[in-house]
């Protein structure tokens, strides 16, 4: 069987697709998998065994779509793929899927479809409300007669990336709180002085503080504001790692503090515990998949304040990205989450 996966972005979501890849490969070890993916996401997952990646740059528009079609036809011949798993409902991804030749075209159930998604597919995954994003993506194997019963990532992390991560600080017995302060969704981000207050609390408990992030102006300015507000010293690694080094860096942390973001899900995949900050999004749907004991959850408070009803009455997946929504997550909330971790992992 030849299967094409379509999931272009973002970093957290493509991380959620990896267990599906492992499920397909476990069932059919000789399966030929092609994954149409975004450029940055490919850098993160490059080297994933048994997967042939094909990049699509959204800036190339229709010309890029036609080039992608020709590239895929060269690989598959006239018959195309037996199966397309169309795991993205945005308008651009829906249109791009029309350029991928496939007989069976599996997409989302009607409740999660949008932007004419149903016109580009001929089979749907089960309508199962209340699932974490990773489980929803995992259900794409069900129309093929499979069931995702185990979740395994094993992200491809080169030895050189781990060597770089281990060179950033010396193992001296101190525990490490790694702060990745920014989501690509600005309204999910917390205030710098609140990060600083939690970091100072951890430092007073003898923890090492490390900050990481990308090279955007927002991440640099946010990090500078955190450092300026902190009383304790911190190791500033913002803008210094690559997407291949990021998983290795997150793996070294004892606890990662971050809003709903790509680093949250990469950290979880690497086995790190996550202090997730949630108000704009529901941690039951998009929090760290393996363990949400150390998350701050103010999603219901946000629903009541901004939408006038409890979270239980909202459509599953509703985002509450309003100005000031993350202020509902307090410093005391985050310190309490930190202390829950300390209690659980202190001998």
Helices and strands as residue ranges (DSSP letters): E 2-6, H 11-27, E 32-37, H 39-45, E 51-55, G 58-60, H 61-76, E 81-86, H 91-97, E 102-107, G 110-112, G 117-120, E 123-124, H 133-138, G 139-144, H 159-166, E 176-180, G 186-188, H 192-204, E 208-211, H 217-229, E 235-236, H 243-252, E 255-259, H 262-269, E 273-278, H 283-286, E 296-297, H 299-302, I 303-307, G 311-313, G 325-328, H 331-345
